[in-house]
Amino acid sequence: MSHTKTSSRWKLTIRKKLLATCLALLLLPIALLGTIVYKTAAEENNLLIEKNLRNSVQMALELTAFYEEAAKSGALTEQQAQEQVKELLIGPLKDGKRSIETNVDLGQRGYFFILNDRGDLLAHPLMEGQNIADHHTKDGFYYIKDMIAKAKDGGDFTNYSWPLPDSLEEAPKITYAKLSSAWGWIIAAGSYYEDYNSGQRHILKTILFTLAGCYVGGAVILTLFSLHISRPITGLARQAKQLAAGDLSSYELAVKNKDEIGDLHASFQIMHANLQSLARGMLTSSDSLSAASQPLSLAAAEAAGASAQIAEAVQSAAAANESQALSIRESSRAMEEMAAGIQRIADTSLTVYEASVHTRQQADEGHRLLDRSIEQIHDVSAAVVELGAVIQQLEDRSNEIGEIIRLMSEISSQTNLLALNASIEAARAGEHGRGFAVVAGEVKKLAERSDASAAQISSLIEAIRSEIAAAVNTVTRSEREVEEGVQAIRDTGEAFTSILSSAHRIVEQAQESSGAAEQMSASAQQVSASLQELERIAARSNDMAHSISASTEEQTAALEEVSASAESLKTMSEEMQALARRFKL
């Protein structure tokens, strides 16, 4: 119980959520505005410090230039002029220190100081005469060297930390330094940021007070507003819990809001009235429903029994149809196999027919080529006969040439003999027969050459005669072989004629066989198609029987469901009566 109270105490209600969200939205812009104003004031303050330091250094430079001119004119010595500048910018020197008595406003603890380019302090409130060139921050920043470099470069600002006057505590400081044309001085003016932060702190306090006031005022207003919104919603939630508990007897809630909450209240009031009407209607309807469900349940049970009997009869018819369809299917399968075999026979017959046609064409072509070969062999035989006659003539001519050569050889022998006799007679004649002897010698040489040529020609003729004799034998043998070839081709032609006649008969028989096979295949296909159609009819009949059986079973199931629904309806009407009586009207 205590846990429930603790949970409800820490529960985030609409009022708490609305209040927290609005306060956060109120706080965010005020804090953002305060931050922006504070940062803007700080930036403007820094710009003011920089402007004041720059103007002060510029005034000091002009003052230094004035006293330098006075020293040059002889009105003052250079030392006097320099000391007066130091006293005017800082204050008089006493015991090595200068009190800050200048009229220039550099902040509460700001002051001028003068140094040269080596870092020697020529004028300073506390450290005059010291060299501070090596002074640096903890992170290694040599700010004096940076200040000297910027002064030589036309003047600029340097930020660093420096001890406060009469204290060892360091504070952020900004210094502007610029090189003077008089005496080579570097005149610097520095101020501590703390001396100018009083205005910023005042702005911060003002912002914080304003924020607190706005926040408190906004919290009060938002609390009242959240109560205005959450109070009617809380009442509606309480009334909804009463409705959830089944209490519809009364509705006591007054909402004066003229907004969406008022619309919600009006809608809730209408819903309450409708729920009352619904509960009364449910109570009345459940009584009527309970009374009507009993006859419906009895009628559904009787219809379910009749449907079950119809389903059994249809299933018996379906079983008979299925047996008949199985027989038709087996007959159709056998007819399909027979049709396939007949088709293969038809295909084979067609193949045989095509092969026999091709064979007949080849036989026709072979017979034609054979006739052509016979004609060519006859031509060859005639050519061989003519060649034999020509060779015989060549043999006769060679015999005649041999006879002529023999005569030439005899003439050569006689000429040689005559030349020998002439040589002998010339030798006898002596000097007078020398010319005749020369002629006789030439005639002898010619006779010898003629005899040699005749012998050579005779050898050639003998060789030609031998070759001609061999050619005659070859031609004679060729004539016999040609005659034998002609006879063989004639026998082959007769065989081809017989083959061609057989091929024609085979083609005719194959054509008749192919036609018969195709006719048988077509008839088998028609029978198979008829059986398939009969099988489809039987299948449709079987499907229709199954469909009728299924429909009958579905109808039976539906009637059983109707019966069950009637029982369920009766139960529901009783439950509805119980539920309706739970409402307090």
C-alpha positions in Angstrom: 0.0 0.0 0.0 2.8 2.4 0.9 4.6 1.4 -2.3 1.4 2.4 -4.3 1.3 5.8 -2.5 5.0 6.4 -3.2 4.5 5.5 -6.9 1.5 7.8 -7.2 3.4 10.6 -5.5 6.3 10.4 -7.9 4.1 9.8 -11.0 4.7 12.3 -13.8 1.2 13.7 -14.2 0.1 16.0 -17.0 0.3 19.0 -14.6 3.9 18.1 -13.7 5.0 17.5 -17.3 3.3 20.7 -18.5 4.9 22.8 -15.7 8.4 21.3 -16.2 8.3 21.8 -20.0 7.1 25.4 -19.8 9.6 26.3 -17.1 12.4 24.8 -19.2 11.2 26.8 -22.3 11.1 29.9 -20.1 14.5 29.3 -18.7 16.2 28.6 -22.0 15.6 32.0 -23.8 16.4 34.0 -20.7 19.7 32.1 -20.1 20.6 32.4 -23.8 19.8 36.1 -23.8 21.8 36.7 -20.6 24.8 34.8 -22.0 24.7 36.8 -25.3 24.4 40.1 -23.4 27.2 39.3 -21.1 29.5 38.2 -23.9 28.7 41.3 -25.9 29.4 43.5 -22.9 32.7 41.8 -22.3 33.7 42.2 -26.0 32.7 45.9 -25.9 34.6 46.3 -22.6 37.8 44.8 -24.1 37.5 47.1 -27.2 37.2 50.0 -24.8 40.3 49.0 -22.9 42.3 48.6 -26.1 41.1 52.0 -27.4 42.0 53.7 -24.1 45.5 52.1 -24.0 46.2 53.0 -27.6 45.1 56.7 -27.1 47.1 56.9 -23.9 50.3 55.7 -25.6 49.7 58.0 -28.5 49.4 60.9 -26.0 52.6 59.8 -24.3 54.4 59.7 -27.6 53.3 63.3 -28.4 54.4 64.4 -24.9 57.8 62.7 -25.4 58.2 64.4 -28.8 57.3 67.8 -27.2 60.0 67.4 -24.5 62.6 66.2 -27.0 62.0 69.4 -28.9 62.4 71.4 -25.6 65.7 69.6 -25.0 66.9 70.3 -28.5 66.0 74.0 -28.1 68.0 74.3 -25.0 65.1 75.1 -22.7 65.8 71.9 -20.8 68.6 69.4 -20.7 68.0 66.0 -22.2 68.0 64.4 -18.7 65.6 67.0 -17.3 63.3 66.5 -20.2 63.3 62.7 -19.9 62.7 62.9 -16.1 59.8 65.3 -16.6 58.2 62.9 -19.1 58.6 60.0 -16.6 57.1 62.0 -13.8 54.2 63.1 -16.0 53.5 59.5 -17.2 54.1 57.7 -13.9 55.2 59.9 -11.0 58.3 61.1 -9.2 61.2 58.7 -8.4 61.8 58.0 -4.7 63.9 55.2 -3.2 64.1 53.5 -6.6 60.3 53.4 -7.0 57.7 55.7 -8.6 54.3 56.3 -7.1 51.6 56.2 -9.7 50.3 59.8 -9.8 49.4 60.3 -13.4 46.1 61.9 -14.4 45.7 59.4 -17.2 43.0 56.8 -16.5 44.5 53.4 -17.1 42.2 51.6 -14.7 42.6 51.3 -10.9 46.0 49.6 -11.1 47.1 50.4 -14.7 50.3 52.4 -15.4 52.8 53.5 -18.0 56.3 52.1 -18.3 59.2 52.8 -20.6 61.9 50.4 -21.9 64.5 50.2 -24.6 64.9 47.6 -27.3 67.2 45.5 -25.0 64.4 45.1 -22.4 65.9 47.5 -19.9 63.2 49.3 -17.8 63.9 53.0 -18.1 60.8 54.0 -16.1 58.6 51.7 -14.0 56.7 52.0 -10.7 58.6 49.1 -9.0 61.3 47.7 -11.3 63.0 50.7 -12.9 66.6 49.9 -14.0 66.0 46.2 -14.3 66.2 44.1 -17.5 63.1 42.0 -18.1 63.8 40.8 -21.6 63.8 37.2 -20.4 60.5 37.3 -18.6 58.1 34.6 -19.9 55.0 32.8 -18.9 54.8 29.2 -17.6 54.1 27.9 -21.1 57.3 29.6 -22.5 55.9 32.8 -24.0 58.4 35.7 -23.9 56.0 38.5 -23.7 58.6 41.3 -23.2 60.3 40.3 -26.5 57.0 40.0 -28.2 56.1 43.5 -26.9 59.4 45.0 -28.2 58.9 43.4 -31.6 55.4 44.7 -31.9 56.4 48.2 -30.8 59.1 48.3 -33.5 56.5 47.0 -36.0 54.2 50.0 -35.5 52.6 49.1 -32.2 50.3 46.3 -31.0 48.8 44.6 -28.0 50.3 41.9 -25.8 48.4 39.8 -23.4 50.2 38.1 -20.4 50.0 37.7 -16.6 51.8 40.1 -14.4 52.0 40.7 -10.6 49.6 43.2 -9.2 51.2 46.4 -7.7 52.3 45.8 -4.0 51.4 42.1 -4.4 52.8 38.8 -5.6 49.5 37.7 -7.1 49.5 37.6 -10.9 46.5 38.8 -12.9 45.7 38.9 -16.6 47.0 42.1 -18.2 46.9 43.8 -21.6 49.7 46.2 -22.7 50.0 48.4 -25.8 53.6 49.3 -26.7 54.9 51.5 -29.5 58.4 52.8 -30.4 58.9 56.6 -30.0 61.0 58.6 -32.4 62.4 60.5 -29.3 65.4 58.9 -27.6 64.5 55.4 -29.0 62.1 54.8 -26.1 59.4 52.1 -26.2 56.5 53.6 -24.3 54.0 51.0 -23.0 50.7 51.4 -21.2 49.2 48.4 -19.4 45.9 47.7 -17.6 44.6 44.8 -15.6 41.3 43.3 -16.9 40.0 43.1 -13.3 39.9 46.9 -13.1 37.3 47.0 -15.9 35.2 44.0 -14.9 33.0 45.8 -12.4 30.6 46.8 -15.1 30.4 43.3 -16.4 29.8 41.9 -12.9 27.0 44.5 -12.5 25.5 43.3 -15.8 25.8 39.7 -14.7 24.0 40.4 -11.4 21.2 42.3 -13.2 20.7 39.4 -15.6 20.6 36.9 -12.7 18.1 38.9 -10.8 16.0 39.4 -13.9 16.2 35.7 -14.6 15.1 34.8 -11.1 12.2 37.2 -11.2 11.0 36.0 -14.5 11.4 32.4 -13.5 9.4 32.9 -10.2 6.6 34.9 -12.0 6.4 32.4 -14.8 6.3 29.5 -12.3 3.3 31.1 -10.6 1.5 31.7 -13.8 2.3 28.3 -15.2 1.1 26.6 -12.0 -2.3 28.3 -12.2 -2.5 27.5 -15.9 -1.6 23.8 -15.3 -4.2 23.5 -12.7 -6.8 25.0 -15.1 -5.9 22.2 -17.6 -5.2 19.2 -15.3 -8.1 19.6 -12.9 -10.9 18.7 -15.4 -8.7 16.0 -17.0 -8.3 14.5 -13.5 -12.0 14.5 -13.0 -12.5 12.8 -16.4 -10.0 10.1 -15.4 -11.8 9.5 -12.2 -15.2 9.2 -14.0 -13.5 6.8 -16.6 -12.4 4.5 -13.7 -16.0 4.5 -12.5 -17.2 3.5 -16.0 -14.4 0.8 -16.2 -15.8 -0.7 -13.0 -19.2 -1.0 -14.7 -21.0 1.8 -12.8 -23.2 3.6 -15.2 -25.7 4.8 -12.7 -24.6 8.5 -12.3 -22.5 11.1 -13.9 -21.4 14.0 -11.7 -18.8 16.2 -13.4 -18.9 19.9 -14.1 -16.3 21.3 -16.5 -16.4 25.0 -17.4 -13.6 25.0 -20.0 -14.5 26.3 -23.4 -11.6 24.6 -25.2 -10.7 21.1 -26.3 -11.1 19.8 -22.7 -14.7 21.1 -22.7 -15.3 19.2 -26.0 -13.8 16.1 -24.4 -16.1 16.4 -21.4 -19.2 16.8 -23.7 -18.1 13.7 -25.8 -17.5 11.7 -22.5 -21.0 12.6 -21.3 -22.5 11.4 -24.6 -20.4 8.2 -24.4 -21.8 7.6 -20.9 -25.4 7.9 -22.1 -24.7 5.7 -25.1 -23.1 3.0 -22.8 -26.2 3.1 -20.6 -28.4 2.5 -23.7 -26.1 -0.2 -25.0 -26.1 -2.1 -21.7 -30.0 -2.0 -21.5 -30.1 -3.1 -25.2 -27.7 -6.0 -24.5 -29.8 -7.2 -21.6 -33.0 -7.2 -23.7 -31.3 -8.7 -26.8 -29.6 -11.5 -24.8 -33.0 -12.7 -23.5 -34.4 -12.8 -27.0 -31.3 -14.5 -28.4 -31.3 -17.2 -25.8 -35.0 -18.0 -26.6 -34.3 -18.2 -30.4 -31.1 -20.3 -30.3 -32.7 -23.6 -29.1 -35.0 -24.3 -32.2 -32.1 -23.3 -34.5 -29.8 -25.9 -32.9 -32.4 -28.7 -33.4 -33.0 -27.8 -37.1 -29.2 -27.7 -37.7 -28.7 -31.2 -36.2 -31.4 -32.7 -38.4 -30.0 -31.1 -41.6 -26.5 -32.3 -40.7 -27.8 -35.9 -40.5 -29.4 -35.7 -44.0 -26.3 -34.2 -45.5 -24.2 -37.1 -44.1 -26.4 -39.7 -45.8 -26.2 -37.8 -49.2 -22.4 -37.6 -48.8 -22.2 -41.4 -48.3 -24.2 -42.1 -51.5 -22.1 -39.7 -53.5 -18.9 -41.3 -52.2 -20.1 -44.7 -53.4 -20.8 -43.3 -56.9 -17.4 -41.6 -56.9 -15.7 -44.9 -56.1 -17.4 -46.7 -59.0 -16.5 -43.9 -61.4 -12.9 -44.0 -60.2 -12.7 -47.8 -60.9 -14.1 -47.2 -64.4 -11.7 -44.3 -65.0 -8.8 -46.6 -63.9 -9.8 -49.3 -66.5 -10.2 -46.6 -69.2 -6.8 -45.2 -68.3 -5.2 -48.6 -68.6 -6.8 -49.2 -72.0 -5.8 -45.7 -73.1 -2.2 -46.4 -72.0 -2.1 -49.7 -73.9 -3.6 -48.0 -77.0 -1.0 -45.2 -76.7 1.8 -47.8 -76.6 0.4 -49.6 -79.6 0.0 -46.3 -81.4 3.6 -45.5 -80.5 4.7 -48.9 -81.9 2.7 -48.4 -85.1 4.2 -44.9 -85.4 7.7 -46.4 -85.1 6.8 -49.0 -87.8 5.6 -46.1 -90.0 8.8 -44.1 -89.3 10.9 -47.2 -90.1 8.9 -47.9 -93.3 9.4 -44.3 -94.3 13.1 -44.6 -93.6 13.2 -47.8 -95.7 11.3 -46.1 -98.5 13.6 -43.1 -98.4 16.7 -45.5 -98.4 15.3 -47.5 -101.3 14.6 -44.4 -103.3 18.1 -43.3 -102.6 19.4 -46.8 -103.6 17.3 -46.6 -106.8 18.8 -43.2 -107.6 22.3 -44.6 -107.0 21.6 -47.6 -109.2 20.3 -45.3 -112.0 23.4 -43.2 -111.6 25.7 -46.3 -111.6 23.9 -47.7 -114.8 24.4 -44.4 -116.5 28.1 -44.3 -115.5 28.5 -47.9 -116.6 27.1 -47.1 -120.1 29.5 -44.2 -120.3 32.4 -46.5 -119.2 31.5 -49.0 -121.9 31.6 -46.2 -124.5 35.0 -45.0 -123.2 36.4 -48.5 -123.3 35.2 -48.9 -126.9 37.0 -45.7 -127.7 40.1 -47.0 -125.9 40.0 -50.3 -127.8 39.7 -48.4 -131.1 42.6 -46.2 -130.1 44.7 -49.3 -129.2 44.0 -50.8 -132.6 45.0 -47.7 -134.3 48.1 -47.5 -132.1 49.0 -51.1 -133.1 48.7 -50.1 -136.8 50.9 -47.1 -136.3 53.5 -49.1 -134.4 53.5 -51.7 -137.3 54.1 -48.9 -139.7 56.9 -47.7 -137.6 58.4 -51.2 -137.6 58.2 -51.3 -141.4 59.8 -47.9 -141.7 62.6 -49.0 -139.4 63.2 -52.0 -141.5 63.5 -49.8 -144.6 65.8 -47.4 -142.7 67.9 -50.4 -141.7 68.2 -51.5 -145.3 69.2 -48.0 -146.3 71.9 -47.9 -143.6 73.2 -51.3 -144.8 73.5 -49.8 -148.3 75.3 -46.7 -146.8 77.7 -48.9 -145.0 78.5 -50.9 -148.1 79.0 -47.6 -150.0 81.3 -46.4 -147.2 83.3 -49.6 -147.4 83.7 -49.3 -151.2 84.5 -45.6 -150.8 87.2 -46.4 -148.3 88.6 -49.1 -150.6 88.6 -46.7 -153.5 90.4 -44.1 -151.3 93.0 -46.7 -150.4 93.5 -47.5 -154.1 93.8 -43.9 -154.9 96.4 -43.4 -152.2 98.4 -46.2 -153.6 98.2 -44.8 -157.1 99.2 -41.4 -155.8 102.2 -42.9 -154.1 103.2 -44.4 -157.3 102.8 -41.2 -159.2 105.2 -39.5 -156.9 105.3 -35.8 -156.8 102.6 -35.4 -159.3 100.1 -37.5 -157.5 100.6 -35.7 -154.1 97.4 -33.5 -154.5 95.5 -36.6 -155.5 96.8 -38.3 -152.4 95.5 -35.5 -150.2 92.0 -35.8 -151.8 92.2 -39.5 -151.4 93.0 -39.1 -147.7 90.1 -36.7 -147.2 87.8 -39.1 -149.0 89.1 -41.9 -146.8 88.3 -39.9 -143.6 84.8 -39.0 -144.9 84.2 -42.7 -145.7 85.4 -43.7 -142.2 83.1 -41.1 -140.6 80.2 -42.2 -142.8 80.9 -45.8 -141.8 81.0 -44.8 -138.1 77.7 -42.8 -138.4 76.1 -45.7 -140.3 77.1 -48.1 -137.5 75.8 -45.7 -134.9 72.5 -45.2 -136.7 72.3 -49.0 -137.2 72.6 -49.4 -133.4 69.9 -46.8 -132.8 67.6 -48.5 -135.4 68.2 -51.9 -133.7 67.2 -50.3 -130.3 64.2 -48.7 -131.8 63.2 -51.9 -133.5 63.5 -53.7 -130.1 61.4 -51.1 -128.4 58.8 -51.2 -131.3 58.7 -54.9 -130.9 58.0 -54.6 -127.2 55.4 -51.9 -127.9 53.7 -54.2 -130.4 53.6 -57.0 -127.8 52.2 -54.5 -125.2 49.6 -53.2 -127.6 48.6 -56.7 -128.5 48.2 -57.6 -124.8 46.3 -54.4 -124.2 43.9 -55.3 -127.0 43.2 -58.6 -125.3 42.7 -56.9 -121.9 40.5 -54.2 -123.4 38.3 -56.9 -124.9 38.1 -58.7 -121.6 37.3 -55.4 -119.8 34.5 -54.7 -122.3 33.0 -58.1 -121.7 33.3 -57.6 -117.8 31.6 -54.2 -118.1 28.9 -55.7 -120.2 28.3 -58.4 -117.5 28.3 -55.6 -114.9 25.7 -53.6 -116.9 23.4 -56.6 -117.0 23.8 -57.0 -113.2 23.1 -53.3 -112.7 20.0 -53.6 -114.9 18.8 -56.5 -112.6 19.6 -54.4 -109.5 17.8 -51.4 -110.9 14.7 -53.5 -111.6 14.8 -54.9 -108.0 15.3 -51.4 -106.6 12.2 -50.1 -108.4 10.2 -53.0 -107.0 11.5 -52.4 -103.5 10.6 -48.7 -103.7 7.1 -49.5 -104.7 6.7 -52.1 -101.9 8.3 -49.7 -99.3 5.9 -46.9 -100.5 2.9 -49.2 -100.0 4.2 -50.3 -96.6 4.8 -46.7 -95.4 1.3 -45.7 -96.5 -0.3 -48.6 -94.7 1.7 -47.9 -91.6 0.7 -44.2 -91.6 -2.9 -45.2 -92.1 -2.6 -47.6 -89.1 -0.9 -44.9 -87.0 -3.7 -42.4 -87.8 -6.4 -45.0 -86.8 -4.5 -45.8 -83.6 -4.2 -42.1 -82.8 -8.0 -41.7 -83.3 -8.7 -44.6 -81.0 -6.2 -43.3 -78.4 -7.8 -39.8 -78.7 -11.3 -41.4 -78.2 -10.0 -43.3 -75.1 -8.4 -40.1 -73.7 -11.6 -38.2 -74.2 -13.5 -41.0 -72.5 -10.9 -40.9 -69.7 -11.3 -37.1 -69.3 -15.1 -37.6 -69.2 -14.7 -40.2 -66.5 -12.2 -38.0 -64.6 -14.6 -35.1 -64.8 -17.4 -37.3 -63.6 -15.2 -38.5 -60.8 -14.2 -35.0 -60.0 -17.8 -33.9 -60.0 -18.7 -36.8 -57.7 -15.8 -35.8 -55.4 -16.9 -32.2 -55.6 -20.5 -33.1 -54.7 -19.2 -35.3 -51.9 -16.9 -32.5 -50.7 -19.7 -30.0 -51.0 -22.0 -32.3 -49.1 -19.3 -32.8 -46.4 -18.8 -29.0 -46.3 -22.5 -28.6 -46.0 -22.6 -31.2 -43.3 -19.7 -29.5 -41.5 -21.4 -26.1 -42.0 -24.6 -27.5 -40.5 -22.6 -28.9 -37.6 -20.9 -25.5 -37.3 -24.4 -23.9 -37.4 -25.5 -26.3 -34.7 -22.3 -25.6 -32.7 -22.8 -21.9 -33.4 -26.4 -22.2 -32.1 -25.1 -23.8 -28.9 -22.4 -21.1 -28.8 -25.0 -18.5 -29.4 -27.0 -19.8 -26.5 -23.9 -19.7 -24.3 -23.0 -16.2 -25.5 -26.5 -15.0 -24.8 -26.2 -16.3 -21.3 -22.8 -14.7 -21.0 -24.2 -11.5 -22.4 -27.0 -11.5 -19.9 -24.4 -12.0 -17.2 -22.3 -9.1 -18.6 -25.3 -6.8 -19.0 -26.3 -7.5 -15.4 -22.8 -6.4 -14.3 -23.6 -2.8 -15.3 -25.2 -0.7 -12.6 -28.0 1.2 -14.4 
